[in-house]
Amino acid sequence: MAALAMLAGRFDPARAQPLVFDLSDHLIAISTAFTGTEVVAFGALDEASDVVIVVMGPPRRVVVRRAEPIAGVWVNRESLTFVDVPTFYGVATNRPIEEIASVTALERHGIGLDHLQLQPEDGTEADADTVEAFRQALIADMQTRGVFGVDIGQVAFLGDRLFRTTISFPANVPTGQFQVSAYVFRDGNMLTAQTSPLVVSKIGLGAEIYWFAQVHAATYGIIAIVIAVVAGWLAGVVFRR
């Protein structure tokens, strides 16, 4: 409640903006002992409205493959590449989202898993039904990994104008630049929106190893193989004794 108390202290209704929005932290530091964390999103409105908070992780290119059994062995056959896929996606609202806005409005702003705009890369020859099937497979996979459709919490109001929600991030939250957006709806119409940045970054030895693996991938691979061979040899020596 401290974040709301600070906001209430500086909120003047006489000269209020339609939306004031911020986060309790703008950096999530991931160490080897990281097990997940929480960030508070809070804000103020000029008058009573509905609020939708959307959290999107950094976008990346994702290849989705369809495997089929051939002679008892699962083999990758068709594949489809999607671009600008958020690595994390979660939504929080003050009431059921279908009561806040129409399907048309949600689709226009890409709010909610059903309306998330996941586009195949240019030049894709697949028909609409195939694209949708691969899209659903992508969403299902991200949900299984706990980074899509995340229940990040519910938006709570203190009075009619001050709001907050606690965003929960799992231990496997991806690193990079996140965007946390607040959308304000009234009578089903989107009035305004504001976005606040959030950085998720590795720190310590884990960060150095990750950086080395990304920048010097070939060398990292050779070192990993050497370590595995040496470990296997040492294990053999121990067991022979």
N, C-alpha and C positions, 0 to 999 in steps of 0.2 A: 504493500500500500504506500510505501515511501515515494515511489515514482508519481503516483496520483496526487499525493499531498503536495509535492513540489510543483506539479503542474497546476493544481488548484490555486496555489499561492500567487502564480503569475498570470492567471487567466482572468481577463477583464471582459465581461460580456458586452460592454459598451463599444469596444473596438475589436471584437472577436473576428478571427478568420474562420472560414467555413470548416477548416480542419487544421489541427496542430497534432503532429505525430512524431514519435521518436522511440528509440530502443534503450533499454537499461544498459546494454553493452553492444559495442560494435565490433568486437573481436572475440572469437572462440579459439582458444589455444589448445591444441591437441598434443598431449604428451603420451608416453608409453602407458601411463596409468589412467588414461582417459576412459570413462565409462558412460559418457553422455553428459548433457548439461541442459540448463534452461535459461532462456532470455525473456525478459518482460517487454512486451510491446504495449505502449500506452499513448493516450491522446485525449483531445478535447474537441467538441463540436460546437457550432454556433447555435444549434437547436436540435431537438430530439430527432434521431435518424437511426437507420440500421448501419452496422459496420461489418465489413468482411475483411479479414486479414489473410493475405496470400504470401506464402514463403516459397521462393524459387531458388534452387541451387544453380551453379554455373552451368551453362549449356555445353553439350558435347555431341559428337556424331556417334550414332549407335547403329550397329548392324544386327538385324534380327534374322535368325535362320530357322527354317522349318526342317525338322528331322523326320525321316520316315524309316520304318523297319524294312531292311532288305536282307533276305536269307538269315533272319534272326539277329541282324546287326543294325543298330540305329545309325543312319547316315544322313548328313546334312545335304539337303537338296536345294530348294529355293531360298533366296535371301532378299531382304529389302533394307535399304539404308535410310535412316531418318536423321535429319539435321536439326541442330539447336534443341536437343532434348534436355530439359532440366534434369540435373542429377539428383534433385530433391524437390518434392512438391507437397505442400500441405496447406490446408485452409481452416480458418477458425471464424465462426460467426456468432452473433448474439441470439439468433433463432434459426430454425431450419432454412437453408438457403433457398428452397423453392418458395418460401413465403416472403422472401426479401425482394427477389427480382424475377422477371420472366425468363424463359429459356432463351429468347432472342437477345435479351440484355446480357445474360451470362455468356452466350456464345460470342457476342460482339467483343467482350473483354477477356475471353478465354478463362473464365473463372469456374473452377470445379473440374474434376477428372473427366467428366462426360464432355466437357467443352474445351479441354486443353488442346491447343493447336499443335499437333505433332505432324510435321510435313515430311514426306519423302524427298530425297535429294532430286535436283533437276535432272530430267532425262529419264525418269522412271517410267517404264512402259506398262506397269501393272494397272489393272482396272480398279475401279473404286472399291469393289467388294474385297479384292485381294489386299488392297492397302488397309482397309478397315480391319481385316482379320489379323494382319501383322501388327497394326496399331494396338489392338486389344491384347495381343500376345506380349507386346512390349510393356504395356501398363501392368499386366498380370505379373510379369517378371520383376518389375520395379517394386510392386506391392509386396511380393514374396520376400524381397530383400529389405523391406521396411523403410523405403525412401520415397514411396509414392502414396498419395492418398492418406498421408500421415494425419492422425487425429492430434493436431498440435494444441488443442484446448478450445475453450469456449470464451467468447468475448463477454466480459462482465461490465456492467455499468454501475457507477457511483452517482446516483441521481440520473438526470436525463442527458448530461453532456460529457461527463468524464468516463472514459472506458479504458480497459486493460485486458490483456490476455497473457498467459504464460506459455511460451513456445518451448516445447520439449524436443531436444535433438538427441538421436540415438548415438550409441558408441561408434557406429559405422557411418556417421555423417560424412559426406564427401568434403574435400577441401576446395577453397576457391572463394570467389566473390558471390555472395548471396544478395538477393533483393527481397526486402520485406515491404509489402505494399498494403496500405489501408485504403479501402474503397468505401465511400459513403453513399448509401442509397436512401431515397425517400419516396414513398408511394411507388416503388418499383423502378424508379429512375436513378441512374448513377449521376450524382451531383458533382463529386470531386474525388480526387485520389492523390495520394502522396506516397513516395517510396523512400525508404531509408536503407542504406547499405549495411551489410554485415559480412565480415571476413572470417572464414574458417581456415586456420593455418596450423601446420605441424610445427612443434618446437622440440629442441633437444636433440639427442642422438638419432631418434627416429626420423626427424626432419632431415638431418644430414645424410642418412642412408637413403631416404626417399629421393633427395635431390641428386645424389650420386647415381642412383639407378635410372633416373630420368635423363640426366645429361650424358652419362657414360654407360649407356645400356649394354653395349658389347662387352666392355671391360667388367661391368657388374656381373654379367652372365658367366664370363670365364671364371671370375673369382668364386661365384656360387658353385660352379662345377668342381673347381679345385677343392673347396671346402667339403663338398659332399664326398669326393673321392677319398680325401684324407680321413674324414670321419668314418667312412666305411672300412678303410684299412686299419685304423686304430681299433674299431670294434672287433675286427677279425683277430687282431693280435691279442686283445683281452680275452676273447672266447677260447682261443687256442691254449692260453695259459690256464 
